[in-house]
């Protein structure tokens, strides 16, 4: 995995003829991403993807309180369940645009099939008003999950797809500290680079024997977003903060 996250790049040129506007290009790139995390942890793609052999240890992803525990902290016999409180980590629930939700949910179903987990689904949309983003949180409470196996499904070497017209998409993954209750965590990032901009969408997921969940940040399309995209470093601390309030002891 790469050792750092992608740098944000501002728009530097006008759209080429025949190309969709920047906002449309970004929205189209962002909305096909898995929620329980088929995106991918980040690479420093400002100069192209990191070499496939460049691996790193767990990513702190920044700090948020003292929830950046290592992969084994709290990994005991406790059984956990997911909830969806009206406010989590200070973020109130909100309602993203219907088309954004529909596309995201379609992708989530595909990713759930990839992970092959079943149980009681939980989801909520939280409003990050400070950064102008929607926080998509989704997961499932079940039993018999194998955190290492689920983590490995989402693990991947950096990969690049070039459409031949100047647009390049980089997918990657990086370990993250799971935070409270232990288990495993991973962040997946999709980085879209064009001649106009670079933007990233990241999903950070965690797994225990009874819970599998992911958190994704998507910039609002209403002009209030303060960032062009969100890297693993942005999302990991928010994931841990959300987890600390939505994951509860199982009755």
PyMOL commands that set and color helices and strands:
alter all, ss='L'
color gray80, all
select helices_A, chain A and resi 22-30+45-47+98-115+147-154+232-246
alter helices_A, ss='H'
color red, helices_A
select strands_A, chain A and resi 80-82+87-88+91-93+120-128+133-141+159-162+168-175+184-193+198-207+211-219+247-249
alter strands_A, ss='S'
color yellow, strands_A
deselect
rebuild
show_as cartoon
